[in-house]
Structures are given as C-alpha cells and as structure tokens.
Amino acid sequence: MGDVVSSHLDEGRREMITARTRDVMKQFGDVYEQQYAVALFNSVRYEIEGGGGTQSQLLHRKDPLAGRSIFSGSLFQYLEENRKWRNRFVSVPNSYNIDLYESKTAHERGLHPKVTINCAGYKALGSMEEYMELINNSLPGIKAKVGNHPFIKCATQFPLILWHPYARHHYFCVMTEKEHKKWHAVLQDCVRHSNNAGLSEDCTVQTPAFTDSVRLHRQAKGHYGTWDMMCGEPPQILANLVMETLHPELRNVIGPRLKGKLQQRQRNWMLISDAVYKQVLSQTTGQYEALVEACEAQKAPLDARLRTDMDQIITSKEHVNSKIRALVLPKAEQLLRTSVQPYISSILEALMEPTSRGFSEVRDVFFRELVEISKNSINGGGKEKLGEQMERLSMLAFHPVKMQSCYEKVEELNLEGLQQRFDVSNPSVFISRAQILMREQMDNAVYTFEQLLNQSLEAQGEENMVKTIQRCQDRVLKKYDYDSSTVRKKFFREALLQIIIPYMLQQLSPSCSPELPRFKELIFEDFSRFLLVENMFEEVVLQSVTKDIMMAVKEAAVQRRHNLYRDSIILTNSDPNLHLLGETPGVDWAAKFGGEEPDGSVEAEDRGSGRRRKQVVSMIQLDGVPLPYESCLEVPGVELIPEEDAEACKEEDQEDEEEEELGQPAEPKSPDSVNEIRDLINPVVEVVLPVTEEEKSDVTNGTEHASGTIVMEDGVQEEVTHVTTVVDDRPRTSPRDKMSPQMILKQLVGSKKQEADKEEAAIKNAIEEIEIAVREDERVAEEPAAESDGESSPPPVPDSRSRDDSGFQSPTNEGPDDGEPQPITNGLNRDDKVVDPAEVEVILA
C-alpha cells in the first residue's frame, strides 16, 4: 500500500500539491478578510437597529445531548493493511464521531480508540450495489462491466460502507438484518450531524464571512449554484474546495499509469486520493486558523469605528445602492419575468410536498410516544415505568431509528427537470437541511412537554395523571403546528433563494460586473472596508426576486396547502409564562420517579473523565443471544455466520443420510441460522425427550417432567415426557445439556432405531422357539397314549388352538390354573402391546 502511494506521489508531486493548496488559500484569504469586515458591519447594525422574526412557541434547550452518548456495539471492519475482517467495538459519543476500539474492554478502560472517523462529507451506503455504482466512476476512461465485483469480499450479506469522494472509504458488516437497519440509521445520523455541525449560526460574524467567501471564490471560478461538499468544519470545507479542482487533474495524470486489474486500480486510486486529501487537509487547517486569528485581532478597532460612524456608513451605502439598482434592476426584472417566475410555483410544490410529509410524520411519531405513556398510566404501570418512558421520550429526537421514518419522507424530494436550468447539482443540500430542522422541532416539542408536565405535577400532584398528560399533549401539539408552519415557510423561502439567486447572478454577471468598479468611487475610503460593490450588486438581485418568492409562499399558506398557517395568525402572547420554563434545567425523570434506566440504555464511560454517559439508542441484541465477539477476532467461522441458502442445507442433509446408510458417521454441521446460534447459546433448553429411570429419580437438579406421546417418523407411538431443564448454579454433568436440540433429536431417532433392532432380534428368537414347540407337539400326538401311575396323560392340543392378538401360537399347553394357553410376550407385562410381525416389517423398511 505504501509503495503504491509513494511511487505515484513523489516529492515533486507533493510539492506541487502544497503549492496549489497555498495558492487557493491565498485567494480565499483575501476574500475572507473583506467579507469579515462586511459581516461585522451587518452584525453591529442588526444589534443596534434590532428586529427579528416570529417568536417560537416551543421551548428550546441549548445542549440536549449533555451527558449522553448516541450508540455503541460490535461490528466487523475491513482492514486495508492485511485485507482481513476484524471485530471492532464501536462507540458513537455525542460529538457523532465514530470511535473504533479493539474490544469493549479497551473502551471501558478508557483507552484511546484505534480509529476515529469524522463523517463529514461521507455517504452511508447499505449495499454493495450502491458502492459499485459510485466506485466504477472513480477512474476516467474506464467503463466497468455490469455486475463487476468490488475489490473486497464482504464477509456477510449485510454490508455498511462509508464512501467519500476524496478520503478513504470504510467498510463494515453485521450478521443480521436487524443490526443492519439500526447501524445504517446510526451512520446516516452521524453523517447528517457532522455535515451540519461545522458552521454554527450563533457565530454571527465568522459563519457568514466564511460562507460568503466560499461562494464568491467558487463564483469567480465559474461555479454557481449549490455545492454538496459545503459540509463539516471550515478546514474540511476548504480542503474540499482545493480538491474540487486538484482531484480531477491528478486523476487524469495518475489514473492511466495505474497497473493491474480494474479492482486493484480502483483500490490503489482510493489510497492515493486519501493521501492527497490528508496532505491538503493538514495544510488548510493550519492556514485557516492563522487567518481567523489575524481577523479576530482586528475586530476590536473595526467594531469601535463602526459604532462611531454607523449612521454615515448606512447613508453612504443607500446612496451607492440606488445607483447600482438603476443599472441592475431593469435587467433583473426582465430575466425574472421570462426565466424565473414561470417556475417558482413548480419549485415550491416540489419542496413543499415531501418536506410537509416529513414534518407531519414528526408530529405522528411524537403523538404515538405520548399515547404509549398515557396507556401506561391507564393500565397502572406505576411511577418507575413512567420514569423509564419519559427518559426515552427526552431523547426521541436523537434516536436515529425512531426518526428514520421522518427522514425517509424528505428523502423523496426530487428536483428533476429543474436541476439543469437552475444549476442545482444535488437536492441533498435541501434534504439535509430539512432533516436537521425536523430534528430540532421534535426536540423542542419533547422539551416543552417535559417542562409542562413537570410543572403540572408539581402544582397538582400525581392524581389524574392521564388528564394531566392529555392537557399537556394538546398544548404542545398546538404549538408544534404553529412552529412547524413557521419553520417550513422560512425553509421554503431560503431554498427558493438558494436555487434562483445563483442562476440570476450567472445570467446578469457578464453584463453587469464590468460596470461595478466605477461605483467604488462613490464610497469614502474610511468606509471602503465595510461597503463592497460586489455585495451590493447581489443585494439588488436578491431584492428583485424576494417579492415574488414571498408572494408564492404566502399564497400557499392562504390556501392552507400542506397545513401552512397564514402570516396574520400570531400566537406570540398565547402562553406568556411558558418561556420562563425555558430557563429551568432539564428534568431527570429516572431520579424523580425512582425508576431504573430504560432497557438497553447502557451507560458508557466518558474517556478521561470517569463519568458515565446514558446511551440514546439501545444496544443491538437478539432475543436470548448475548453480544458476541468482545475480543479482537478475525471474521467468525462458518458456524457463526448465518447462511440463507436453503438448497445447500438440503443437499447437506441428503449427504448425511447417505453416509448414515453406508454406516459412515456424518460430520457435525454448523448452525445455519441465527436461531440455531441462539439454541446453542441459550442456557434454557426445552425439548421433548423420553425419561429414563435415572432422570425420574433426579429431583434435585431442577428437572420437571410431563407425560405425553410423540409419533416418530416410522409411525410408532412412544410414551414420552416433556422435559424442561433449568440450569442452576451447580456444574451439570449430563452430556445432554451440552447438546443442541438438533443433536438431541438426532440421538433420539438413533436410540429408537437401536430399540427396533433389539425387538427384531427378540421376535426372530421367539419364532424359532414356536416352530420347535409345534414340531414337538406333532411328534407327541403321533405316539400311543402311555399310562403312568394310573393317570392319563394330557390330551393332545386341538388344531383350533387359541391365539393371542399378535397371531403367535402358544409354544406349550401348560398354563395357569384356568388351563388357557398364554402367548409369549418376550418379557413384556400382560398389559403391554406385543409387536406384530407386520409392524416389524414396517420398522425394518
């Protein structure tokens, strides 16, 4: 691996990469310094003039994941170093980074993870088909065949892949479909959070300065429209900005020189691309930190100047704006009428339909959780159960599995037909933003319900709990409907602007940009850092289209489409005391009601601090099967990987039967399903077995018996006993406890065959004795009667000799006192059934 990277990334090429990164950062830095001053001016002006949007009805908590971890569990990871699958214990803390440990013990001891993955920019894939579709386009001029195999072979049929256009890919797999669904939802949530976590809206200067600088830098290169790699921390975004132009150049130069099969070339190119991305990222991280530090050092004097000359700066800006508006507005209105207005309604409808379904699903999920809590109160579940349910409810918004149905509704968003016209490369930007807003609204609703319920319980007590829950539920749902409408309308307006404004700028820039430099003469030199003609040009274009966008959204609200509220409906003062509860800390329901932690909410230790973190998502655990593979092992053998090929299992069974008929012992088979694995691991075995005398006398080992009958494959009914073996603390010596139900049943069938063989031999012996007795009787009947001591000998046996039910003739005429002949029973009691020869033939067959 290292040889491939070093051979194609020699010292000269690495220096070229360093120089290219330095040039891009230099261009970006110049734009950022200008936009930083503009953003500072807008922030101070907003602070002085005030203003704001509609007040939220729901409460908002600042740090909902404090003291929490998201998920942890075991899965298999593919290692590029030795090309093997290894078991890893994975922990997802509240930072949404993925920490991989060698074992669960290493995590509990507080050791550093072997690998930490920041998911920004990744895609979480759930199948090899999705991965192959992306990887086959990685090299230029190469068309992969249909059904082409990847360069890795997944150990199970449930793969999980983290794909990145530049960085290394990560391959995982799990053993069951249940694990696959949960892990896929968790990985998608990690990607979603990491993409959105880098640029905080609370940073009113740095965040707008950075986003405007990236947008202007890309527009200078001719890239208008949305950008799906605007994700992660600022250094990651800058690395993506560098790789946007550098990556294709290196691929065109290095790609044709790669040797080997297609799969090997794809693997080598991924490793080379990852090495380049790491080099660029390390460089952008250091240079961006130096750039921010330099701008922050100038913030204090710039702020003082702004507050002193704010009125004059605003007057100067309005004067220049009027001049630019006279130049740009006629052209913008013409473009708006011909190329934008006809499409606004269709774009809005494409955005509203899936987004509104997603927010409606959020409401339904929240309502269902409250119904479960009410059912618990009606059925007398008690305080402990209520505490557990409220603990689960408090983290509902951050439970990726429960929120998955909401996210899937928005993923149906499709802008096909509009992407080429308005240069929308991918709707994932809008999908991700809508999902983040949905999660925020869910958490706001949950937090508001918690505060209202806690306030009601403290004021009214715990009597009439169901009515109290119902009243709080109705209040919260009403507030959610209002806030959901407000958030969605804002989202629609922003999305329309993000789609339309880049298109209009691209169309107007060729004719308007050459005229802009002459307006710089109208700006005083002292104000030139805060007033840029490029920004004012964009503001004029924005103002020209804002009215049409506002009217389109307002019309949708007036028509009550998708449950949108009109702007005239204001609930600001509907609950004036509610926001006072927002200052109170969150409620610890488990401590309040004395309940235990919810099932599966395993606590994870915070590395380095020794604190215990509550886990949002429950551990993945099959019924009766403990979490396996705690140590660092290779991928498990066949006996631990479920097989789904039923035909192969039938062929193996037929081979075993043929070997048994030939007298060869069949090789023991591995369990071919998760249920069989569970049967091997589960300590409680419940099967139907015949009971021996030893087992009947064994009353101290915790064994229970229940009489019954079973019908074997040969049709013979046997008396059996239902045996339930309960394992106690003492060591068990019976070998049957170590056997699976399949092995026990196999042994049972074998014992029945042995019993049939014994009965067959006994019957043959009885027949031979009968034949000897018959011949002896015939010989005696032919001899003359002889007298002995004056008594006559017994009369000869007549031909119509009595027979038993089995058809066997009595071998002698001697019997009990009643003189009736008795059948031979071969040692069986009188009441036992004698085996018929016809049944013997059936058994032998």
N, C-alpha and C positions, 0 to 999 in steps of 0.2 A: 504493500500500500504506500509506504513512504517513498519507495523507489519511483513509483508512477508519478507521484506529486512532484518530487524533486526533479525528475527528468524533464517534466514539462513546465515547471515553474523554477527556472534557474535564477541566478542572481540578477541578471539583466532584466528579465521579465518582472521580477518582484520590484525592482526599482521603477520600472515603467508604471506599475500599479500604484506605487507610493506617490509618484509624481502626478498621476491622473487624479488620485484622491485629493492631493493637496490643491490642485487647480480648482476642482469642484468646490471644495470647502472655502477657498479664497473668494470665488464668485458668490457663494451663498453668504459668506460672512459680510460682504459689502452690502448685500440686500438686507440682511438681518439687522445691521446697525441702523439703517434708515427706517425700517419698519418698527424697530424697537421704540424709537422716538415718537413715531406716529401712534403706536399703541398706547404709549404712556400719555400722550395728549388726549386720546379718546377716553382713557380710564379716568383721568383727572376731571375732564369735562363732565362725564357721567356722574362722578361723585359730587360735583358742585351743583349741577342742574337737577340731579335727582331723576325720578321717573322709574318706571318698571312695568312689568306685565301684571297679569291677573294673579292674585294670591292663591296659592294652593289650598285646597280644603283638607287634604290629608296631611298628617304629620310626617316628618322626615327625620330619620336618625342618622347621625353622622358616620358612625363606624359600626355597622351591623355585624361584621364578622370578627369583632374583637374577642379574643379568647377562643376562637373556633378554628378547626381545620376542615377541609372540604371532604376528603376521602382518603382511604388507604386500603391496600390489598395487594395480592400477589398476582403476577402475570409473567409471561416469558418474553425475553428480549433477545433480539438477534444481534450478535456482536460481530462487527466488521473485522475485528482483529483476527479472530480464529474461525470465523464463519460458523459459529455454533449458537444454538439457542440455550440461554441460561435463565434460570429463575431469578426474579428480582422482586423485592418488596418495594412497593411504590407508595409514596406519601404525597398528597396534594395539600399544602398549607393554604392559609387564607390569602397568600400572595398569588396563588394559582400557578406557581412554578411546579414542575414535576420533578420530584426528588426520587432517585432510584438508589436503593440500598442493596447490599449483598444479601441481607437477610433481615427478618423482622427484629431479631435480637440486636443487630447493629443499629437499627433505628431507635430501639428502646434504650440503648446505652448512650445515645446522644452522639454517635459518630457522624462524621461528615459523609454526605451521600457520594456514591461513586460518580454519579452523573446528575446534573441539574439542567432541565430543559426549560427555556423560556419560549412559550408557544406563540409569540407574536409573529405574524406573517405565515404561520403554518396552516395547513388544512388537515382536518381529521378525517381519514378515509376508513371505510368499514369493509372494503372488499379489494381483492387483487385486480378486479376488472377496472375499477376507478383508478387505481395506481398505474396500471399499464397504459391507460389512455393518456395519462399525463407524462409518464416517463418515455413513451415512444416518440414524443415531440421534443425531447431534450437535445437531440443532435441534429444538425442541419443536413439536408440532402439524403437522409436515411428514412426509408419507409418500412416500418416493421410489419411483418406478416400478421394476418388475422389469427388470433389465438396464440400469439407469441408468448413464451414463458418468461417470467421475470428472472433476474439473476439470483434470487433467493427462493427457497422452497419452504413454504410455511409449514410448521410442524402440526398444526391443526387446521380445521376448516373455518376458523373464526379469527381472521387477521385484523389487526388495528395498525394503521400506518399514519405517521405524521409526515406530511410532504411539504417541502419548502422550495420555492423556485431557485434559491441560491444556496441555502445552507444544507447541512447533512440531513438525510431522512432517517427516521427512527421507526423500527419495525417491532411490533409486539403481537402476541397471540394469546388467546384464552381457550378454555376447554369446553365451555358450554355457551349456548345461545343467550342464556340469562346474563352471564358475565359479559358477553359481547355487547349487549344492548346498554348495560349500565356503564361499562367502561367507555363506550363510544360517546354516550351523553356527557360523561365527565370530561373527556378530551375536548369535545366541542365547546364545552363551557370554559375550559382553560384557554382555548384559542380566542373565544369571544371576549373574555375578560382581559387577556393580555393585549389584544389589539386595541382596546379602548382605554387601557389604564395609563398610557404614557403621557397624554395631554390632559391635564386637569383643567376644568372650567373655572376653578377657584383662582387660578393664576391669570389675572385679568390683563397682564402685560406680556409675559413670556409666551403664553399659548397663542394669542392672536398674532403676535410678532412672528412666531415660528411658522404657523400655518400660512400666513400671507407670504412669507419669504419663500417657502417651498412652492407655493402656487405660482408666484411671479417667476421663480427660477425655471420651472417647467414650461411656463408660457413663453419665456424667452427662447427655449429650445423647440418651440412649436408644439408642445404637448398641452392641449386644452382638455377640459373635461375632468371627470372624477378619476381618482387613482386608487386602486385597491390595495396598494402597498403603503398607504399612509397609515401605518399601524405600528404600535409598540412605543418604546421610549424614543426621544428625539435622536439619539445616536443611531438607533436601529433604522429609523426613517431616513436619516442621511446616508447610511450605508446602502439602503435600497435605492436612494437617489443616484448614488455613484454607480451601483451595479446595473441600473436601468440602461445605461449606455455602454458600460465596460463589459458586461457579461456577454452580449451578442458579439462584440469584437473578439474576445478571447475564444468564444466557441467556434467562430469561423476560422481562427488561426490554429487552434489546438485540435479541434474535432477531427479534421482529416488525417491527422498524424497518429491518432489512437489506433492500436492494433488489437487483433483478437476478434472473437465473435461479438455479435451485437450486444448480448447481455453483458459481456466483460467491458466493452467500450462504454456502455451506459453507466456501469458501476464506477469505472475509472473517471469518467467525466464528473459524476456527482462528487467524488472525493476531491478532484481538482477545484471544482466550483466552491466547495465548502472551505478549502484552504484559502482561496481568494477572498471569500466573504469574511472570514475571520480576520484576515490582514486588514481589510478595509474597515471593518467594524472597530478594531482596536485603534485605528488612526482617527476615525470620526469621533470616537468617544473622547479622546484627549483634546482634540481641537475644538469640539463644541463646548466642553467645559471651560476652556480658556476664553472662548468667545463670549459666553454668558457672564463670566467673571468680569470681563472688561466692560460690558454694557451695564452690569449692575453697579460698577464703580462710578459710572456717570449718572446714575439715576437721581441721586440727591440734588445735584445742581440743576439738572433739567427740570425736575419737579418744582424747585423753587422758582425758576424762571417762568414756568407755565402758570403757576398760581398768581404771579405778579402781572403777567401780560395776557391773561386769558381772554379778556374782552376784545383786545386789539387783534389777537390771533383769530378769534371767531369772525370778526368783521372782515379781516383780510381774506379768510377762506371763503366767505359768502360772496365777496366781490369776484374772486377768481372762478368760483363755481358758476356764477352767472355767465361769464364769458365762455367757459367750456360747454355749458349747457346749450348756448346759442349755436355752437358748432356741431355738437354731437346729437342733440335731441331730434332734429328733423330726420336724420339718417336712422336713428334708433327706432323712431315711431314707424317709419316705412318698413323696416325689417320686421318689426313686431307685428304689423298688420298682415304681411304677406307670408311669413315663415314661422311665426310663433303662436299667435292667437288661435289658429285653427286646431292646434294640437294640445292646448292647455287642458281642455276637458278630458281628453283621452288619457293624457299622462296622469291627471289627478285620479281618474277612475281606476287606472292600473295600480296606483299606490294605495287607494282607499280600501279596495276590496280585501286583499289579504291582510293588510295591517289591522283593519277593524275586526276581522275574524280572530286575529291573534289576541287583541285586547279583550274581545268577548270571551275567548277561551280562558284568559287570565281570571276574569270575573267568575266563570263557572268553576274553575279549579278551586278558587278561594271559597266559593259558596259550598262546594262539596265538603271541604275540610271542616267548615263550621257546622254543617249538618251532622257530621260524624261526632263532633263534640257535643251537640245537642242530644244525639241518640245516647251517648254515654251518660249524660245527666238524667235522661228519662229512665234508662234501664238501671239506674243506681250504681254506676261504675265507681263512685267514690272519689275522694279528693286526689288520691295517688294517680288514678287513671287520668283524671282531668289535668293534673300537672304534667304527665307524660305527653298528652295530646297537645297541650299549649306549648311545650318545649319544641315539639315537632313543627307546630304551626309557626313559631317565631322564625324558623329558618326555611320556610316554604319557598321563598323567592330565590334561594340559593341552592335549592335541590334540583340538580340538572335533570334527573329522571322524571320528577313530577312536573317540571316546567317544560319538558320536551314537547308535549302536545301543543303547547302555546307557541313554541319556537317554530314548529313544523308548519303552522298556519301561515306565518310570514314568509317562510322559505318558498312558498308558491308564487311570490312576487315575480312578475315577468314583464320586462320592458321590450320584448322582441318587436321589431318594426320601428322602434324609436331610437335604438342604440346607435345606428349608423348616422341618422340625421343629426342627433344631438351629442354624438361622441361620448356615449355612456358605455364604457368598456365592460362593466360588470355591475349587475344590481346588488352585489354582495355588500357594497358600501351602505346602501339603504336598508338592507335586511339586517345587518349587524346593528345599525343604529336603532332600528325599531325594536329589536330584541333587548337591547340594553334599556330602552325606555319601558318596555313591558316589565322587566325585572324590577326596575325602580318603582313602578306603580304597584306591583304586587307587594313589595316590601313596605311601601308607605301604607297600604291598606292593612297589612298584618300588624304593623307597629301601632297604627291608630286604634285598631280593635283591641290590642293588648292594653293600651292605656285607658280606653273607655271601660273595658271590663274590669280592670283593676280598680278604677275609681268607683264604679258601681258596687263592687264587692265590699270595698272599704266603707261606703256610705250606707248600704242597705243590708249587708251581711250576705250569707250564703243561702238564704231561703229564696225559693222561687228562682233557682239557678237557670232553668230553661227560659223563663220570661226575660231574665236579665240578659242572657246571651242573645235572645231574639231581638231585643231592643237595640243592643249594640251592633248587631249584624245589620239591621235595617239602616241605621245611621251611617255605617261605614260604606255600605253598598251605594247609598245615595251620593255620598261624597266621591266615591270612586267613579261613578258615572260622569259626574261633572269634571273631575280632574282628567279622566280618560279622554273626554271630548276636547278639553283644552290642550292636552299634550299632543293628541293626534293632529289637531289643526295646526299647531306650531310645527310639527314634523312635516306635514304636507307642504306648508309654505317654504320651509327650508329645503326640502327635497326638490321642489319645483325650481327654486333659485339655483340650486347646485346643478340642475340639468340645463336650464335655459341660459343663465348668465355666461358660462364658458362659450356656449355656441354664439351668442351675440357678440362677445368680445372678439372671438375669432373672425367673425364676419366684418366687424367695424374697425379692427386694428389696422389693417392695411391702408385705409383711407384717413383715419383719424390720428394715428400715432405720430406720423411725421409733422403734424401741426401742433403737437403738445409742447415741445420745447419753448416755443415763443411765449407761452403763458408763464414761464418761470420768471420773466422779467417783472411781472406784476406782484411778486412776493418779496417782502422785505427779507434782507439777508438774515436778520436775527430770528425770523420765523421759518426760514427755509428748511430747518431740520424737522419741523412738525407738519409742514404743508408740502405734499408731493403731488405734482400734477397727474402722475400715473394713478394714484389712489383716487383723486377727484374725478378722473375720467371713468373709473369703474363705478363710483358712487352715482354718477349721472346715468349710466346704463342701468344700474340697479333701480334707481327711482323710476325709470321709464317703464319697467315691467312689473314693478311691485303692485301697482294699482290693479292690473289685470289678474294677478295671482290672488290678491286679497278678495277680489270680487268672485272669483271662481270658488274659493273655499267658503266664502260667506253664502253663496248660492246653494252649495251642498248642505250647509248647516240649516238654512231656511227650509229646505225640502226634507229635513230630518233624515237624510240619507246616512246610513250606517250609524245611526244613533248619535249624530253630532248635535251639540247644543248651539243655539244662536248666541251671538256675542252679547245681546241685550240681557241674557239671563245671567245675573251675577249673584253669587252666594257668599260674598265676602263676609258679611256680618251675620250669617245664618247661625254660626256657633262661635261667638266671640271668645268664650272661655276655653275652647279646645286647644288653642295654640299655647296656652300656659302649660299644658301637659307635656308639650314637646321638650321642655327644659328638664323634665324629670328623667332619671336614669331608667334603663330597661328593667322589666320585671323578671326576676328569677323564679319561674313557676315551679321548678322542682323543689327549691328551698321553701317556697311559700306554702305548698301543699304537702311537703314532706314526701314527695314521690321519688322513685328511682329514675335513673336515666332511661330514656326510651330504648327499646330493644334495638340492638345494632349500633347505638350511638357510642361507639367505643371511643374512649378518650385517648388521644395521642399526646405524647410528651413533647413539649416545646424544647427543641435542642438548644442547649446552652443556658436556659433559664430555669429548667427543672419544673416548670408549670405544666399542668395538664390541660389539654385543649379538647373541647367537645367536638365531635365529628358530625358534620351536617348530613352526609349520606351514609346509610347503614352499610356494614360490611357485606360483601357478597358471600353467601354461604348456602349451599344446597341443604335440603332437609336431611338431617342426620349425618351430613358429611362435614367434618371439620376442615378448616382451611389447610390445604396440604402444602408441601414443598417449602418449608420455612427456611431451609438452608440453601446455599448456593449450589444448585444441581444443574446438570445438563437437562435437556428436554426429556421428560419421562419416557420410559419404555412403552411398548405397546399395551402393557397391562394397565397403564394409567391414562391412555389417550382413547377416548371413545371412538368406536368405529360405527359408521352408519350403513355399511354395505351389507344388506340382509342376504343377498345371494351368496356372498363369500361365507357368511356364517352358516348357511345351509350346506354349502359344499364341505365345510369343515366337519359338520355333524355327520354327513354321509361317510366321509373318510374314517371318522372314529368308529362308526358302526361296522364298516367293513373290516377294520382292524380287529375289533372285538370278535367278529365271527371267525376270523382266522386265528384267534387265540392270542393276538398280539395286544399288549396293553396300549391303550390310547394315551397320547401325550396330553398333559394337562393344558387346558386352554386359558387364555387370559380373558378377563371380563370384557365384553364388547359393548358396554353401555355404562352410562353414569349410574343407572340403578343397580347394576351388578357391583360397581365400585362401592356404592353405598352399602350393599349387602355384605361386602367383605369387611367394611369398616364399622358398621353399626354394631354396638355391643349387645343389642337385644335381638335374638333370633327367634322367630315364631314360625314353626313348621309343623307338619303332621307326621308323626312317627309312631311305629309300634313300640309298645312299652315292654321292656324286659323286667324280669323279677328284681334285678338289681336296682333298676330305676324306680320300681314301685316301692322298694324299701328305702329309697333315698329321699327322705323328707326334710333333711336339714340343709340341702343345697339350694333351696329356693325354687324347686321344680313343681309345677302344677300339671295335673293330668285331667283329661276329659274324654270319656269314651266316645266312640263313633266308628264308622266304617268307611272304607275307601274302596274304589274299584280300580284294580290295576289294569295295565294295558292288555293283559291276557284274559280279562273278563272275570277273574276270580275276586270275590269279595273277601276282605280280611277285616277282622276287628282291630281297630287302631285306637290310639289315644291322642288327643290334641295336647301337645306338649309345649308349654311356654317356658323357655329357660331364661331366667333373670339372673344376670351376672352380679354377684356380690363382691365384696372386697377380697375374699379369700381366693387364692390361686385355684383354678379349675384344672383337674387332671383328665377330664374326659376329652378324648380327641375329637369328639363330635362338635365341641364348642369352637374349634379352630377351623371348621369346615363351612363353606358357603352352602346355601340352600340347594344349589345345583348339584354340588358334590354329594350332599346328604341324600337327595332324591336318587342320584345315580347309584349310591351304595344300597339304598332301599330296594331298587329294582334288581340289583345283583343278588341280594340276600334272598329275594323271592325266587329267583331262578335256582339258587342252590337248594332251597326247600323243595322246589318242584322236582329236582334231580333225585333228592333223597326219597320222596314219595314214589317216584317212578321205580327206583330200585326195590323199595319195600313191596310194591304191588307185584312186581315180577316174581319175587320170592314167594309171595302168597299164592300166586297162580301155580307155581311149581308144586307147592305143598298140596294144593287142592287136587291137582292131577294125580299125585302119588296116592292120596287118600281114596280117590274114586277107583283107581285100579285095585287097591287093596280090598275095597268093598265088593267089587265084582268077583274077585278071587274067592272071598269068603262065602258068597252066595252060592257058588257052584259046588262047594264041598258039602257032603251029607251032614245032617244035624248030629251033633255029638252030645251025649249026656254026660254030665259032670255033677257028682254028689246028689243025684236025684232031681236036679233043677235043669230046666231047659235054657238053652242059650237065647239071647235076644233075637227077636225076629229080624229078618233082613229089611233093609231100608227100601221102601217102595220107590217107584220111578218118579211119582209125583212128590218128590222131596221138596220140603219148604225152602224158600229162598229169601234172602234179605233184599232190602231196597236196591242194593247195588248190583244184584244179579249174580252174586257169588254163591256157590253151593257150599253148605257146611261140610267140613272135612270129616266129621265124625258124628255118630248118632248119640254120643254121650252129651248130656246137658244137665241143667239144673233139675230140681225136683219135679217140675211140671212136665218133663220129658220132651220139651220142644227143642228142636235143634237151634243153635245160635250161630250167627255169622262171625266170621273172623274180622276183627277190627284193627288188627296190626297195632295193638297197644293203645287204641283210642278209647275214650269213655263211651258209655252207651248212648249218651245224647249227642255225641259228635257225629258230624256228617262224614260218611265214608265216600272216598273219591271214586267216581265212576270211571271205567276204562275209556269211555268216550271223551270225558273231560281230560283224561291223561293225554289222549292223542292231540287235543286242542292245545294243551300246555306245551307238549313237545313241538308241535308245529310252530 
